[in-house]
Structures are given as structure tokens and as C-alpha cells.
Amino acid sequence: MKKLLIVAHAPSPNTLTLRDAAARGASHEDIENVTVTVKPPLEAGPEDVLDCDAILLGTTENLGYMSGALKDFFDRSYYPVLEEKQGLPCALYIRAGQDGTGTRRAVESIVTGLRWNWVQEPLVLRGEWQDAFEQQVEELGMYLAAGLDAGVL
């Protein structure tokens, strides 16, 4: 079995909806050989990263930056996983009230330092809440898990 770790900050009902959508997509009934673990950033740590085969990150845009909780996750996990998890497949969604540019740049900088591999461009959910955001994040979770399941990631 492959292991997908979802580390997503969900401080509001809408962001909780997104985190649940990612997990729902990753747990699609046609995906047979992937287990999904969902953790808030303040509860996830290097041991979770060392134990996974891919990671899906989710964050809010806070003052043009990632959430403090996701930054804390990276601060605690960066050096303990740096050498062992190079090449880890990863994806990101950002719930951005504005444009998400600073948040995306900050996460991309850390992921580049970790030498993780993007499976697709970060998904930036901009502006006012749209119901379509939920479907987009569900598909992101499903595609990441399906890639693991098929052995292409």
C-alpha cells in the first residue's frame, strides 16, 4: 500500500470543506492501493512525512503568506526529512482571498529546498468563495492518489 499524507490548515467551515474534499477525492472507490492520512499542520511532523509516499498541502493565504500553522509544520519537518524524502511527489492548494502569489512563492521556495517534485501546478482558489472550489480540490486529491495507485508517482 502507498501512503498519501494530507497536511491542510482548515480554520473555517469553508477551508474544512476543502480539506474534506481532498480526502474524499484521495479515497475514491476506484483507488485501491493508497491509504490516506489527514492531519492539521500543527499535528503533523517529520515522522509523518518520512512515512508517506506523497503529500498534499493545503493552506490559507494569511497576509500574503502561508498560514502560520503550515509554516510551523515546515519549520519542524524541514531538516529531519531533507535528505531522506528528496523527490517526494507533492501538490498544493491555496485558499486565497486575494491573489495567492506570495503564499505560492513561499511554499514553492520551501518545496524547492526540500527537492520535492510537483505533480502539478499549485491550485490557487482566488477571491470570494465559490462552490466550484470544493470540486477542484477533490479532483486534486483524487489525481494525486490515482497517480500513486497507478505507480506513476
Helices and strands as residue ranges (DSSP letters): E 2-8, H 13-26, E 34-39, H 46-50, E 54-60, H 68-81, E 89-96, H 101-114, E 117-118, E 123-126, H 132-150
